């Protein structure tokens, strides 16, 4: 193909590329700032000159990073396990089982999405305290599960409604009970939706500060975000050390998103056409 036959880029594509490049710079700059700041001491950060690994050494001395990362992982796994178990069974029931009052119950669950989290913190804290769960992982786990289940149930219900009713009826005719249909047919087909729920809830729980700060009273069970919050609560905040900790905290959520981004998009769009 000669140069004369080559088509110049369309103005719309050039404009789109420029907008996307600008968006990428805006989104990636905080990570650059965290990385650059974490490689400085406080004096170097204030002067803007020089780099050092001293802040990472101070972080490891002031914060049990490994233990708090493990605490965050434990809280995330337990919370997500409860959310997925409840939302998949409830979603299948709302989508494929016809019973009296199901619509009202489903609308009630959807309405729970409109309730601000801050409005239920005090009664939730009181109930968890009465159960003596503030010094265990389970206080935060139960609250995270309660907050994440409504949206997960809505998403799973929409997904299960996209499955043909004829598929369920044929399985019933072949001798499967609804339990068998759920475990042997519906659940394997719902893997994209479940991955979506797990990724969204992982990012939400991992990055949360308020619930962990209130419901994890044992210092040995603090998550990484709670540890960083305590680290920045001093009279004088060491910004490079805080940026090093923030970078450590952000990396797992970013990795999970990058690995499952395709499944996340497929799960969010699946079933929306029905």
HELIX and SHEET records of a PDB file:
HELIX    1   1 UNK A    3  UNK A    5  5                                   3    
HELIX    2   2 UNK A   11  UNK A   38  1                                  28    
HELIX    3   3 UNK A   42  UNK A   47  1                                   6    
HELIX    4   4 UNK A   54  UNK A   62  1                                   9    
HELIX    5   5 UNK A   65  UNK A   96  1                                  32    
HELIX    6   6 UNK A  102  UNK A  111  1                                  10    
HELIX    7   7 UNK A  112  UNK A  114  5                                   3    
HELIX    8   8 UNK A  117  UNK A  120  5                                   4    
HELIX    9   9 UNK A  121  UNK A  130  1                                  10    
HELIX   10  10 UNK A  137  UNK A  161  1                                  25    
HELIX   11  11 UNK A  165  UNK A  173  1                                   9    
HELIX   12  12 UNK A  178  UNK A  181  1                                   4    
HELIX   13  13 UNK A  182  UNK A  186  3                                   5    
HELIX   14  14 UNK A  187  UNK A  189  1                                   3    
HELIX   15  15 UNK A  191  UNK A  207  1                                  17    
HELIX   16  16 UNK A  210  UNK A  215  1                                   6    
HELIX   17  17 UNK A  219  UNK A  221  5                                   3    
HELIX   18  18 UNK A  224  UNK A  231  1                                   8    
HELIX   19  19 UNK A  239  UNK A  269  1                                  31    
END                                                                             
